[in-house]
Amino acid sequence: MMYPTGKRQYRYRTLPPDILSNLPRKVIDEILMCLPLRDAVRTSILSKRWRYKWRRLPQLTLEHTLWKKEENITDLTSNFSEIVSHILVYHAGPVKKFSLCIPYLDRCSNIDSLINFLSRNGIQHLVLRLPIRGSSYELPPLFFTCFQLRHLTLHNCSIHHPPHFKGFDWLISLELRDVTISSMLLERLISRSPLLEQLVLHISGALSNVIKISAPVLRSFDYTGNIRSVFLKNVPLLAKFSLSHREYHVAAGNCNIVKLFESFSALEHLHLNDMSFVAGAGEIPTRLPFNLNCVKHLCISSIYLSDLGEVSCALCLIRSFPYLQYMEMKVEASDDNDIPALESLDVESFSDVTFNHLREVKLIQTNGTIPEMQLMKLLLAKSPRLVRMLIEPCLVEESATVKILAELTKLKRASPKAEVVYKLDKRPNLGPF
């Protein structure tokens, strides 16, 4: 083709800019933190600007999926050690969050080196989920020099008392599951964390001594263990409390329901795994000598409606929560012939009580026994603002279901808006009605 100038002209196609290389640093960091560590390291081949970016990642997560190439434990341990060594040699800069999950290894090699590395790099959020098999890992003294810790989760390890431990001044949340620790150290760890708001303790067996929990700003406490091992001494802001009692074979008579709840002036959400831990607590009052006016949500995961002690305890609490809005109960197989328990569920026994704020009730694993029907009758008759009662029954014969539904339609309702939803698992919903 001829051009007016008589010369051949060439047009050069401009190459597009390297989009990956020109991403802002913050965007690159966000991308790397969303990737598994192995993939984050592999981004070094993308461009010169990405090379070794992973070395300054402030968050590191080590899970067994990173090195589980074969089921051979020897290979797992070798691969884990190799990855840890790689991090210790090449990573530079602060590590704010570190998570380690190694459920399959027999031994925890190099973890002391990791703790040393983290203590020098400003760790704030630490998660250690260590192997259950074999002896528990003992945290080294350097662990107690991680003074910037804000969130700490420890599973299956042991903690021994350092001579000069002064506490974690910035700790906000603490989770200990199956951790070997003395009562004295646990009490000190909690009391010397003045900003502690969330506490999870799952303890196997009884502590050597009763631990007095003093946490002035604690707002959430999830406890699994022997209830006699814990005394809530100073928890004025506690709003959520979950209690699961592990030591069923230990007599629960030393548990006093009044003393247990007297410190809960700010409690809003209460979850009790079951009511058996107070079954032998002696005489249970009709109601607590004080009202807990902040409680809005009550969940009981297991209750025998034929057991007078468990029923009395549950009703004591319900009477003492005048502003209760939501209640959930999972009922266990009960005996229709327990007359004392039936009498305590009678509507007439609640002549002085009305659930003025109760709006939703959920009953799980019912099978239409007389105590269950009594409870439904009581709640429907004494709840003028009830909106919904959801019933999730056991799978029963169709004839029994028809009979239960017929009984439910006859129950008097204090609330004109109350609907009863009968929900059968894997079957069409038979409500509301």
Phi, psi and chi 1 to 4 in degrees:
 res  aa     phi    psi   chi1   chi2   chi3   chi4
   1 MET       -  132.3 -180.0  176.7 -179.9      -
   2 MET   -94.6  140.1  -60.6  -60.5  -65.6      -
   3 TYR  -111.0  155.8  -67.9   89.8      -      -
   4 PRO   -54.7  -32.1  -26.2   34.0      -      -
   5 THR   -77.9  -12.2   59.3      -      -      -
   6 GLY    82.3    3.0      -      -      -      -
   7 LYS  -116.5  147.8  -63.2 -179.0  179.9 -179.3
   8 ARG   -76.6  130.1 -171.7 -178.7  -61.8  -87.1
   9 GLN  -108.4  142.2  -66.1 -175.2   -4.0      -
  10 TYR  -115.9  140.4  -65.8   93.9      -      -
  11 ARG  -110.2  125.3  -65.5 -175.9  179.2 -177.8
  12 TYR  -100.1  131.9  -64.5   96.0      -      -
  13 ARG   -79.1  124.4  178.9  178.5  -64.5  175.1
  14 THR   -77.8  127.1  -56.3      -      -      -
  15 LEU   -71.0  140.0  -67.8  175.0      -      -
  16 PRO   -66.2  149.8   25.0  -34.3      -      -
  17 PRO   -65.0  155.4   24.3  -33.5      -      -
  18 ASP   -73.0   98.6 -173.1  -15.2      -      -
  19 ILE   -60.5  -43.3  -61.9  176.0      -      -
  20 LEU   -63.4  -39.0  -70.5  176.0      -      -
  21 SER   -72.5  -25.6  -64.9      -      -      -
  22 ASN   -94.9    5.4  -69.0  -36.5      -      -
  23 LEU   -66.1  144.3  -73.5  174.0      -      -
  24 PRO   -60.0  152.3  -22.0   31.9      -      -
  25 ARG   -59.1  -40.1  179.9  175.8  176.0  177.2
  26 LYS   -63.3  -37.7  -70.9 -176.0  177.6  179.9
  27 VAL   -66.5  -42.7  174.6      -      -      -
  28 ILE   -60.2  -43.9  -66.5  177.4      -      -
  29 ASP   -61.5  -40.8  -69.7  -17.2      -      -
  30 GLU   -64.4  -40.6  -72.7  -65.3  -32.5      -
  31 ILE   -62.7  -45.7  -67.6  174.1      -      -
  32 LEU   -63.4  -38.1  -70.1  174.8      -      -
  33 MET   -70.6  -19.7  -75.9 -171.3  -69.6      -
  34 CYS   -85.4  -11.7  -68.5      -      -      -
  35 LEU   -93.8  150.6  -65.7  173.6      -      -
  36 PRO   -58.7  150.7  -22.2   32.5      -      -
  37 LEU   -55.6  -41.1 -178.5   59.1      -      -
  38 ARG   -60.0  -43.3  176.0  177.2  -67.5  171.7
  39 ASP   -70.5  -34.0  -65.9  -23.9      -      -
  40 ALA   -62.7  -41.2      -      -      -      -
  41 VAL   -64.6  -37.4  173.8      -      -      -
  42 ARG   -68.2  -17.2  -71.7  172.2  175.2  172.5
  43 THR   -68.0   -7.7   60.0      -      -      -
  44 SER   -59.7  -23.0  -64.3      -      -      -
  45 ILE   -86.7   -5.1   65.9  173.3      -      -
  46 LEU   -69.1  -44.7  -66.7  177.7      -      -
  47 SER  -166.6  170.7   70.0      -      -      -
  48 LYS   -62.3  -36.4  -70.0 -177.2  178.4  179.6
  49 ARG   -70.2  -27.3 -168.1  174.7  179.1 -168.3
  50 TRP   -86.0  -13.7  -79.2   69.2      -      -
  51 ARG   -61.0  124.0 -173.1  171.2  -63.7  171.9
  52 TYR    67.6   14.7  -57.1  128.3      -      -
  53 LYS   -59.7  -34.2  -82.3  -73.3 -175.1 -178.1
  54 TRP   -60.9  -23.2   72.8  -89.9      -      -
  55 ARG   -64.4  -18.8  -65.6  175.9   58.7 -175.4
  56 ARG  -110.1   18.3  -66.4 -171.2  176.6  -85.1
  57 LEU   -62.2  129.4  -84.8  175.4      -      -
  58 PRO   -82.6   -8.0   29.8  -34.1      -      -
  59 GLN  -128.3  129.1  -60.6 -178.4   13.7      -
  60 LEU  -129.2  133.5  -63.0  174.2      -      -
  61 THR  -126.4  119.4  -60.6      -      -      -
  62 LEU  -111.2  114.1  -63.0 -174.3      -      -
  63 GLU  -121.2  158.0  -63.9 -178.9  -19.5      -
  64 HIS   -60.8  -20.6   68.6  -79.9      -      -
  65 THR   -67.0  -18.1   53.0      -      -      -
  66 LEU   -70.7  -30.9  -72.1  175.4      -      -
  67 TRP  -127.5    5.0   58.4   82.9      -      -
  68 LYS   -82.5   78.3 -170.4  179.7  179.2 -176.8
  69 LYS   -84.3  -35.9  -63.0  178.8 -179.9  178.6
  70 GLU  -137.9  166.6  -60.3  178.4    9.9      -
  71 GLU   -79.4   -9.1  -67.6  -60.9  -33.1      -
  72 ASN   -65.4  121.0 -170.1  -52.0      -      -
  73 ILE   -61.8  -34.5  -64.7  -62.5      -      -
  74 THR   -61.5  -43.3  -57.1      -      -      -
  75 ASP   -64.6  -41.1  -69.2  -21.5      -      -
  76 LEU   -59.7  -46.8  -66.5  179.6      -      -
  77 THR   -63.7  -42.7  -56.3      -      -      -
  78 SER   -63.9  -44.2  175.3      -      -      -
  79 ASN   -65.0  -40.7  -67.2  -25.3      -      -
  80 PHE   -62.4  -46.1  169.2   67.6      -      -
  81 SER   -61.4  -37.8  -61.4      -      -      -
  82 GLU   -65.5  -42.5 -178.0  180.0  -15.2      -
  83 ILE   -66.2  -43.8  -69.1  173.5      -      -
  84 VAL   -60.8  -44.8  171.0      -      -      -
  85 SER   -61.2  -38.1  -61.9      -      -      -
  86 HIS   -62.2  -43.0 -163.3   76.1      -      -
  87 ILE   -65.3  -45.3  -68.0  173.4      -      -
  88 LEU   -61.8  -33.0  -64.2  177.3      -      -
  89 VAL   -83.2  -42.0  171.5      -      -      -
  90 TYR  -102.4  -25.2  -68.6  104.3      -      -
  91 HIS   -72.0  136.9 -167.7  -81.1      -      -
  92 ALA  -133.2  142.4      -      -      -      -
  93 GLY   102.3  172.8      -      -      -      -
  94 PRO   -69.2  150.7   25.5  -33.9      -      -
  95 VAL  -121.6  105.9  178.4      -      -      -
  96 LYS   -81.6  -32.8  -58.2  -62.7 -177.4 -177.8
  97 LYS  -134.3  130.5 -177.6  176.7 -179.1  178.8
  98 PHE  -138.2  131.0 -177.9   83.5      -      -
  99 SER  -129.2  129.4  178.5      -      -      -
 100 LEU  -128.0  121.1  174.9   63.7      -      -
 101 CYS  -128.9  108.0  179.8      -      -      -
 102 ILE  -133.3   76.6   48.4  174.4      -      -
 103 PRO   -76.6  -13.0   29.0  -34.6      -      -
 104 TYR  -106.8   -9.2  -60.9  111.8      -      -
 105 LEU   -82.0  145.6  -61.3 -174.5      -      -
 106 ASP   -79.4  -30.7  -82.6  -27.1      -      -
 107 ARG  -136.9  151.3   58.7 -176.2 -174.6  -83.5
 108 CYS  -105.5   79.7  -52.2      -      -      -
 109 SER   -78.7  148.5   57.1      -      -      -
 110 ASN    71.0    2.3  -72.6    0.5      -      -
 111 ILE   -70.5  -34.5  -62.5 -174.5      -      -
 112 ASP   -57.0  -42.4  -78.8    2.2      -      -
 113 SER   -64.4  -37.6  -59.9      -      -      -
 114 LEU   -63.6  -45.4  -87.5  175.4      -      -
 115 ILE   -60.4  -41.8  -61.9  -64.0      -      -
 116 ASN   -61.6  -44.5 -176.1   20.5      -      -
 117 PHE   -61.3  -44.9  166.3   75.8      -      -
 118 LEU   -69.1  -37.9  -64.3  172.1      -      -
 119 SER   -63.4  -24.9   67.4      -      -      -
 120 ARG   -93.9   -2.4  -66.9 -176.9  -77.3  103.4
 121 ASN  -124.4   28.8  -75.2  -82.5      -      -
 122 GLY    69.3   36.0      -      -      -      -
 123 ILE   -60.2  132.4 -174.5   66.4      -      -
 124 GLN  -117.2  -31.2  -64.7 -178.8    3.8      -
 125 HIS  -128.1  109.7 -169.0  150.7      -      -
 126 LEU  -122.3  128.2  177.4   60.1      -      -
 127 VAL  -126.2  120.5  177.4      -      -      -
 128 LEU  -124.5  106.5  -64.2  179.3      -      -
 129 ARG  -110.0  101.6  -65.7 -173.6  173.8   94.6
 130 LEU  -102.9  166.9  -56.7  179.6      -      -
 131 PRO   -61.0  143.3  -21.4   32.5      -      -
 132 ILE   -80.6  -36.6  -61.7  176.6      -      -
 133 ARG   -70.6  152.5   67.4  177.8   82.2 -174.6
 134 GLY    76.3 -173.2      -      -      -      -
 135 SER   -74.9  148.9   58.2      -      -      -
 136 SER   -72.3  149.5   60.0      -      -      -
 137 TYR   -77.6  130.5  167.8   70.0      -      -
 138 GLU   -93.2  120.3 -178.0  178.5  -22.6      -
 139 LEU   -64.2  135.0  -70.4  171.0      -      -
 140 PRO   -75.3  161.5   29.3  -35.5      -      -
 141 PRO   -56.6  -28.8  -25.8   34.4      -      -
 142 LEU   -62.5  -22.8  -80.8  171.3      -      -
 143 PHE   -57.0  -36.2  164.0   75.8      -      -
 144 PHE   -79.4    3.9  -67.0   94.1      -      -
 145 THR  -101.2    6.8   65.2      -      -      -
 146 CYS   -82.6   71.5  -60.2      -      -      -
 147 PHE   -71.4  -14.8  -62.6  119.3      -      -
 148 GLN   -93.1    6.5  -61.9 -177.4   46.7      -
 149 LEU   -58.3  132.4  -87.0  176.5      -      -
 150 ARG  -115.9  -31.9  -64.6  177.5 -179.6  -90.1
 151 HIS  -134.9  126.9  -54.2  -83.1      -      -
 152 LEU  -134.0  126.1  175.8   61.0      -      -
 153 THR  -128.1  123.3  -62.1      -      -      -
 154 LEU  -129.0  128.5  -60.1  174.9      -      -
 155 HIS  -124.7  131.8  -68.5 -160.8      -      -
 156 ASN    57.0   57.3  -54.2  -50.9      -      -
 157 CYS  -146.1  175.2   61.7      -      -      -
 158 SER  -123.9  143.9   61.1      -      -      -
 159 ILE  -125.2  126.8  -50.1  175.4      -      -
 160 HIS  -112.6  154.0  -64.8  -78.2      -      -
 161 HIS   -74.8  116.8 -175.0  -99.4      -      -
 162 PRO   -78.9  149.4   28.8  -31.6      -      -
 163 PRO   -67.7  -27.9   22.5  -32.7      -      -
 164 HIS  -122.3   29.6  -56.2  -65.0      -      -
 165 PHE   -72.3  124.7  176.2   58.3      -      -
 166 LYS  -108.5    0.4  -63.6 -178.4  179.1  179.7
 167 GLY   106.3  170.8      -      -      -      -
 168 PHE  -107.9  102.5  -64.8  122.2      -      -
 169 ASP   -66.1  -23.6  -69.5  -19.0      -      -
 170 TRP  -108.5    4.6  -59.6  100.8      -      -
 171 LEU   -67.8  126.5 -165.2   63.8      -      -
 172 ILE  -105.5  -39.6  -62.7  173.5      -      -
 173 SER  -132.5  141.4   67.7      -      -      -
 174 LEU  -136.4  127.9  173.1   64.1      -      -
 175 GLU  -130.1  119.5  178.3  178.2  -32.2      -
 176 LEU  -124.1  119.6  -57.2  178.8      -      -
 177 ARG  -125.3  121.0  -65.4  177.5 -174.7  -94.4
 178 ASP    52.0   47.7  -65.0  -41.7      -      -
 179 VAL  -103.3  132.9  170.0      -      -      -
 180 THR   -83.5  116.2  -57.6      -      -      -
 181 ILE  -155.2  145.4 -173.8  172.4      -      -
 182 SER   -77.3  156.3   68.9      -      -      -
 183 SER   -59.2  -40.0  -59.7      -      -      -
 184 MET   -62.9  -45.6  180.0 -176.4  -61.5      -
 185 LEU   -69.6  -40.2  178.5   54.7      -      -
 186 LEU   -62.0  -43.5 -179.5   54.7      -      -
 187 GLU   -62.6  -42.3 -172.8  172.4  -48.3      -
 188 ARG   -68.0  -40.5  179.4  172.2  -64.0 -173.9
 189 LEU   -59.2  -39.6 -179.3   60.2      -      -
 190 ILE   -76.2  -48.8  -65.7  171.1      -      -
 191 SER   -67.2  -26.3   63.3      -      -      -
 192 ARG   -97.6   21.5  -65.4 -170.1  178.8 -177.3
 193 SER  -119.4   81.7  -58.4      -      -      -
 194 PRO   -65.2  -16.0   23.3  -33.3      -      -
 195 LEU  -102.5    9.2  -59.2 -177.7      -      -
 196 LEU   -64.1  122.9 -170.6   63.6      -      -
 197 GLU  -114.4  -30.3  -64.9 -177.4    3.5      -
 198 GLN  -126.1  129.9  -60.0  176.5    3.0      -
 199 LEU  -135.2  127.3  177.2   60.6      -      -
 200 VAL  -124.9  120.1  177.0      -      -      -
 201 LEU  -126.3  114.7  -63.3  178.8      -      -
 202 HIS  -118.4  102.4  -73.8 -151.5      -      -
 203 ILE  -116.6  128.3  -60.0  173.9      -      -
 204 SER   -87.3  128.2  -62.5      -      -      -
 205 GLY    77.1  171.2      -      -      -      -
 206 ALA   -85.5  146.0      -      -      -      -
 207 LEU   -71.3  157.7  -66.3  166.7      -      -
 208 SER   -64.9  -32.2   55.6      -      -      -
 209 ASN  -138.0  163.3  -64.0  -59.2      -      -
 210 VAL   -69.6  132.1  174.3      -      -      -
 211 ILE   -96.2  128.3  173.6  177.0      -      -
 212 LYS   -94.8  114.4  -63.0  178.9 -178.8  178.5
 213 ILE   -91.0  115.0  -66.6 -178.2      -      -
 214 SER  -119.9  105.2  178.6      -      -      -
 215 ALA  -143.2   91.7      -      -      -      -
 216 PRO   -60.3  -25.3  -22.6   33.0      -      -
 217 VAL  -113.9   13.5  -61.4      -      -      -
 218 LEU   -64.3  130.1 -172.3   66.2      -      -
 219 ARG  -116.7  -20.8  -61.4 -179.3 -178.2  -84.6
 220 SER  -141.3  130.4  174.5      -      -      -
 221 PHE  -137.7  118.8 -177.5   27.1      -      -
 222 ASP  -114.0  111.6 -179.5  -12.0      -      -
 223 TYR  -122.2  130.2  177.7   73.2      -      -
 224 THR  -127.6  121.8  -62.0      -      -      -
 225 GLY   160.1 -159.0      -      -      -      -
 226 ASN   -83.7  115.4 -176.0  -10.2      -      -
 227 ILE   -60.8  -26.7 -174.9   58.6      -      -
 228 ARG   -70.7  -10.2  -65.0 -174.8  -61.0  169.9
 229 SER   -88.2   -6.7  -61.7      -      -      -
 230 VAL  -126.4  133.4  173.3      -      -      -
 231 PHE  -125.9  114.7  171.8   51.8      -      -
 232 LEU   -81.7   98.2  -61.1  171.4      -      -
 233 LYS   -85.5  -44.3  179.7 -179.2  178.4 -178.2
 234 ASN  -145.5   88.7 -179.4   22.9      -      -
 235 VAL  -135.0   61.4  -72.5      -      -      -
 236 PRO   -65.3  -20.3   25.6  -35.0      -      -
 237 LEU  -107.4    7.4  -59.7 -177.4      -      -
 238 LEU   -62.5  118.7 -173.3   64.7      -      -
 239 ALA  -108.6  -28.3      -      -      -      -
 240 LYS  -126.3  126.6  -65.6 -177.4  178.4 -179.4
 241 PHE  -134.9  124.5 -179.5   46.8      -      -
 242 SER  -121.6  127.6  176.6      -      -      -
 243 LEU  -127.9  123.1  172.9   63.0      -      -
 244 SER  -124.7  123.8  -63.1      -      -      -
 245 HIS   -95.7  120.3 -170.2   70.0      -      -
 246 ARG   -88.9  -37.5  -92.5 -173.4  177.0  174.7
 247 GLU   -85.2   72.0  -57.0  -63.0  -36.9      -
 248 TYR   -65.5  -29.8  -62.2  107.5      -      -
 249 HIS   -77.7  -12.1   60.5  -81.5      -      -
 250 VAL   -86.0  133.0  177.4      -      -      -
 251 ALA   -56.2  130.8      -      -      -      -
 252 ALA   -94.3   10.6      -      -      -      -
 253 GLY   -62.9  -20.4      -      -      -      -
 254 ASN   -81.1   -4.8  -67.5  -22.8      -      -
 255 CYS   -84.7  118.8  175.9      -      -      -
 256 ASN  -105.6  117.0 -173.4  -60.0      -      -
 257 ILE   -64.3  -33.1 -171.7  172.8      -      -
 258 VAL   -68.2  -46.9  175.6      -      -      -
 259 LYS   -65.8  -32.6  -71.1 -175.4  177.7 -179.6
 260 LEU   -63.1  -37.9  178.8   62.0      -      -
 261 PHE  -104.2   -0.7  -71.5   97.4      -      -
 262 GLU   -69.2  -17.3   64.1 -175.8   -0.2      -
 263 SER   -96.8    5.9  -59.0      -      -      -
 264 PHE  -100.1   51.2  -67.0  170.6      -      -
 265 SER   -66.7  -24.1   57.5      -      -      -
 266 ALA  -106.0    7.8      -      -      -      -
 267 LEU   -63.7  131.0 -170.5   65.5      -      -
 268 GLU  -116.5  -38.0  -63.6  179.4   10.7      -
 269 HIS  -123.1  124.8  -61.7  -96.5      -      -
 270 LEU  -125.5  125.5  174.4   62.5      -      -
 271 HIS  -123.5  119.1  176.3 -143.5      -      -
 272 LEU  -113.1  125.9  -60.5  174.1      -      -
 273 ASN   -63.4  -40.7 -176.1   59.7      -      -
 274 ASP  -160.4  171.4   62.6   64.7      -      -
 275 MET  -101.3    2.7  -55.1  -55.8  -61.0      -
 276 SER   -68.4  -22.8   63.9      -      -      -
 277 PHE   -70.5   -9.6   66.3   92.4      -      -
 278 VAL  -115.6    6.8  -68.0      -      -      -
 279 ALA   -60.8  -30.7      -      -      -      -
 280 GLY  -108.8   26.5      -      -      -      -
 281 ALA   -84.7   17.7      -      -      -      -
 282 GLY    82.7 -156.2      -      -      -      -
 283 GLU   -70.4  125.8 -175.4  176.7   -4.0      -
 284 ILE   -97.6  128.4  -60.8  172.6      -      -
 285 PRO   -67.2  157.4   25.5  -34.3      -      -
 286 THR   -60.6  -37.7  -57.8      -      -      -
 287 ARG  -151.7  162.3   64.6 -167.6  -50.8  156.4
 288 LEU   -66.9  151.9  -62.9  175.6      -      -
 289 PRO   -70.6    5.0   23.3  -32.3      -      -
 290 PHE  -146.6  151.0   44.6   82.0      -      -
 291 ASN   -92.6  141.4  -79.2  -21.1      -      -
 292 LEU  -102.6   90.5  -64.4  178.3      -      -
 293 ASN   -74.6  -13.5  -65.8  -34.7      -      -
 294 CYS   -90.5  -14.1  -66.0      -      -      -
 295 VAL   -68.7  122.7  177.2      -      -      -
 296 LYS  -118.8  -19.4  -62.0  178.4  176.1   63.7
 297 HIS  -133.8  123.0 -171.3  -71.8      -      -
 298 LEU  -126.3  127.5  172.0   63.9      -      -
 299 CYS  -129.3  125.2  177.1      -      -      -
 300 ILE  -119.6  113.4  -59.3  174.7      -      -
 301 SER   -78.0  -17.2  -63.8      -      -      -
 302 SER  -157.4  123.0  174.6      -      -      -
 303 ILE  -148.2  134.4 -178.6  171.7      -      -
 304 TYR   -94.9  109.1  -73.6   87.4      -      -
 305 LEU   -71.2  -10.4  -67.1 -178.6      -      -
 306 SER   -92.1   -4.0   61.1      -      -      -
 307 ASP   -96.1  114.9 -173.2  -71.2      -      -
 308 LEU   -60.0  -40.0  178.7   58.6      -      -
 309 GLY   -63.8  -44.7      -      -      -      -
 310 GLU   -68.0  -42.1  -65.3 -168.6   24.1      -
 311 VAL   -64.2  -44.1  171.7      -      -      -
 312 SER   -61.5  -40.8  -61.7      -      -      -
 313 CYS   -64.4  -45.7  177.9      -      -      -
 314 ALA   -62.5  -43.6      -      -      -      -
 315 LEU   -68.5  -33.2  -64.1 -179.5      -      -
 316 CYS   -59.6  -44.8  169.5      -      -      -
 317 LEU   -67.4  -44.5  -66.1  178.5      -      -
 318 ILE   -61.4  -40.9  -65.1  171.8      -      -
 319 ARG   -62.8  -28.1  -75.8 -171.2  176.4   97.0
 320 SER   -92.2    1.4  -54.3      -      -      -
 321 PHE  -114.1   77.0  -57.8  157.6      -      -
 322 PRO   -66.3  -18.3   23.0  -33.5      -      -
 323 TYR  -110.4   23.5  -67.6   92.0      -      -
 324 LEU   -62.1  131.7 -172.6   65.6      -      -
 325 GLN  -112.5  -32.6  -63.4  178.9    6.6      -
 326 TYR  -134.7  134.9  175.5   86.5      -      -
 327 MET  -136.6  134.7 -178.8  169.4   64.1      -
 328 GLU  -131.5  132.8  177.6  178.0  -35.7      -
 329 MET  -136.3  136.3  -74.7 -172.4 -177.1      -
 330 LYS  -108.4  114.1 -180.0 -179.1  178.0 -177.7
 331 VAL   -93.2  146.5  -60.9      -      -      -
 332 GLU  -101.5  166.9  -55.7  -66.3  -16.2      -
 333 ALA   -54.2  128.1      -      -      -      -
 334 SER  -126.0  164.7   56.3      -      -      -
 335 ASP  -100.8  123.4 -175.2   -1.4      -      -
 336 ASP   -64.7  -18.0  -74.6  -11.3      -      -
 337 ASN   -96.2    7.6  -61.7  -39.5      -      -
 338 ASP   -82.0   91.2 -165.8  -43.5      -      -
 339 ILE   -63.0  -45.0  -57.3  -58.3      -      -
 340 PRO   -56.4  -41.5  -25.4   35.5      -      -
 341 ALA   -66.6  -38.5      -      -      -      -
 342 LEU   -63.8  -40.3  -72.0  175.5      -      -
 343 GLU   -64.2  -37.3  -68.7  177.3   -8.8      -
 344 SER   -68.7  -21.4   64.4      -      -      -
 345 LEU   -92.8    1.8  -71.8  167.6      -      -
 346 ASP   -70.4  141.9 -165.4   79.7      -      -
 347 VAL   -59.0  -37.7  175.5      -      -      -
 348 GLU   -62.9  -28.4  -78.1   69.6   25.0      -
 349 SER   -72.7   -7.7   64.8      -      -      -
 350 PHE  -113.0   32.3  -84.6   74.0      -      -
 351 SER   -62.1  -26.0   58.0      -      -      -
 352 ASP  -100.8    8.9   60.5  -26.7      -      -
 353 VAL  -128.6  136.7  179.8      -      -      -
 354 THR  -135.4  133.6  -57.0      -      -      -
 355 PHE   -87.4   79.1  -50.9  124.5      -      -
 356 ASN   -68.8  -18.7  -70.4  -42.5      -      -
 357 HIS  -115.6   -1.9  -62.5  -90.2      -      -
 358 LEU   -69.9  122.6 -169.5   60.7      -      -
 359 ARG  -115.0  -27.0  -61.8 -179.2   60.5   82.4
 360 GLU  -144.1  136.6 -174.5  171.8   -7.3      -
 361 VAL  -129.0  137.3  173.4      -      -      -
 362 LYS  -128.1  121.5 -175.2  175.8 -178.4  180.0
 363 LEU  -116.8  123.7  -59.7  175.6      -      -
 364 ILE  -114.5  142.4  -55.4  172.7      -      -
 365 GLN    68.8   32.0 -156.3  168.7  -65.5      -
 366 THR   -78.4  157.0   63.0      -      -      -
 367 ASN  -139.1   21.3   53.3   21.6      -      -
 368 GLY    82.2   21.1      -      -      -      -
 369 THR   -70.3  165.1   64.8      -      -      -
 370 ILE   -61.4  -45.2  -64.9  177.0      -      -
 371 PRO   -59.4  -37.6  -24.3   34.7      -      -
 372 GLU   -65.6  -43.5  -67.2  167.6    3.5      -
 373 MET   -65.8  -35.0  -60.6  -55.1  -65.9      -
 374 GLN   -62.6  -42.9  -76.5  -80.5   84.6      -
 375 LEU   -63.8  -44.4  177.0   61.2      -      -
 376 MET   -61.2  -42.9  -63.0  174.1 -162.5      -
 377 LYS   -61.0  -43.1  178.8 -179.2  178.6 -179.7
 378 LEU   -62.4  -48.8  170.2   64.4      -      -
 379 LEU   -67.7  -38.2  -65.3  174.9      -      -
 380 LEU   -68.3  -36.3  -72.7  171.1      -      -
 381 ALA   -78.2  -23.9      -      -      -      -
 382 LYS  -113.3   15.7  -55.9  -65.1  -69.3 -173.7
 383 SER  -124.9   87.3  -53.7      -      -      -
 384 PRO   -69.1  -15.5   23.3  -33.2      -      -
 385 ARG  -112.4   14.2  -65.4 -171.4  178.9 -178.1
 386 LEU   -64.0  133.2 -171.4   67.6      -      -
 387 VAL  -104.4  -37.5  175.5      -      -      -
 388 ARG  -151.6  133.9 -173.6  169.1 -175.9 -108.4
 389 MET  -118.4  111.7  176.8  179.4  -74.3      -
 390 LEU   -99.2  124.2  175.2   60.7      -      -
 391 ILE  -115.0  119.7  -57.1  172.1      -      -
 392 GLU  -112.7   93.5  -64.6 -175.8   -3.1      -
 393 PRO   -82.7  168.6   32.7  -35.4      -      -
 394 CYS   -68.2  160.4  -61.2      -      -      -
 395 LEU   -71.8  115.2  -68.3  178.1      -      -
 396 VAL  -122.6  170.4  -65.3      -      -      -
 397 GLU   -65.1  151.7  -64.1  179.7   -0.5      -
 398 GLU   -59.8  -37.8 -175.2  174.8  -11.2      -
 399 SER   -64.3  -37.4   58.5      -      -      -
 400 ALA   -68.4  -37.9      -      -      -      -
 401 THR   -62.2  -43.8  -60.8      -      -      -
 402 VAL   -60.8  -40.5  172.6      -      -      -
 403 LYS   -65.7  -42.1 -178.7  179.4  179.0 -179.4
 404 ILE   -63.8  -44.5  -66.1  170.8      -      -
 405 LEU   -62.5  -38.4  -66.2  177.1      -      -
 406 ALA   -64.1  -39.2      -      -      -      -
 407 GLU   -66.5  -41.2  -69.6  -67.9  -32.5      -
 408 LEU   -63.8  -36.3  -72.8  172.6      -      -
 409 THR   -66.3  -21.1   57.5      -      -      -
 410 LYS   -86.1  -14.9  -60.2  176.4 -176.7  178.2
 411 LEU   -70.5  136.6  -61.8 -178.9      -      -
 412 LYS   -74.0  138.4 -178.7 -179.9  178.1 -178.9
 413 ARG  -120.4  128.1  -53.1  177.9 -169.0 -173.7
 414 ALA   -75.4  -24.0      -      -      -      -
 415 SER  -102.9  124.6  170.3      -      -      -
 416 PRO   -69.2  -16.2   23.7  -32.8      -      -
 417 LYS   -95.1   -4.7  -62.7 -179.1  179.4  179.8
 418 ALA   -68.9  128.3      -      -      -      -
 419 GLU  -118.4  143.9   63.9  175.7   18.4      -
 420 VAL  -109.5  120.2  178.9      -      -      -
 421 VAL  -107.8  119.7  178.6      -      -      -
 422 TYR  -104.5  105.7 -163.1   80.3      -      -
 423 LYS  -110.6  112.2 -175.7  178.4  179.6 -179.1
 424 LEU   -93.4  132.3  -74.0  172.4      -      -
 425 ASP   -61.4  129.7 -173.0   29.5      -      -
 426 LYS    62.9   21.4  -62.1 -178.6 -178.6  179.8
 427 ARG  -132.9  162.7  -64.0 -173.4 -173.9 -177.4
 428 PRO   -58.6  145.9  -22.3   32.0      -      -
 429 ASN   -68.0  131.9 -142.1   -6.6      -      -
 430 LEU  -102.3   45.5  -58.3  179.8      -      -
 431 GLY  -166.3  174.5      -      -      -      -
 432 PRO   -81.8  164.2   29.7  -34.9      -      -
 433 PHE  -151.9      -   54.5   88.7      -      -
